[in-house]
Amino acid sequence: MAGDIRSLFLNGTVGSGKTTTAEALHRILIDDGISSAVVDLDQLRRAWPAPPNDRFNQELVLRNLQAVAGNYRHAGVGRIIVAGVIEHAADVERYRQSLGGRELSLVRLKPTIGTVQKRLRHRHEAGSPDLSWHLDRSVELEGILDKVRLDTHVVELWLRVGVPSPVRDGCSILIMLLVRALTPAGTVL
């Protein structure tokens, strides 16, 4: 199984649907009997304080990801779906290595910034510092990702706000493409 591990990195600005998409893909792979795991990088960076020169705890994320991915591989997981953000070209290889040095596909989820900000307003309390930070960061990060163009594929999405599983309802084509990227050659879907 170790030679057949494939990782999919869902990249995108805050509020773009990375975690929702990762969970939907995971459910589909489970339904198809394909061993898989989801890693939300936000959970791997949750430590305070972050070092002054690493405000998003990138180094901690990479160390944690290496450990978690190794544990998943040891448990026989063949597909790892990662929800996170890669902003710099040099980090693509660092993430690939943290995931075991095997196949890594980057797919950027790119809903309109209006859709992203509606999702963020739905997620965070009105007038809160969290909402303000996320709204500002969504625009900043969207610009960064547009400029660096690191992703293998870019998928423009129009997600509905407030729907428990907008990906499953509104993005079935995307999900089928991503599942195909994660399934063994010759598998009929």
Secondary structure, DSSP 8 states (H G I E B T S, - for coil): -GGG-EEEEEE-STTSSHHHHHHHHHHHHHHTT--EEEEEHHHHS--SS--TT-TT-HHHHHHHHHHHHHHHHHTT--EEEEEE---SHHHHHHHHHHTTSSEEEEEEEEE-HHHHHHHHHHHS-TT-HHHHHHHHHHHHHHHHHHHH---SEEEEE---TT-S-HHHHH-HHHHHHHHHHHS-TT---
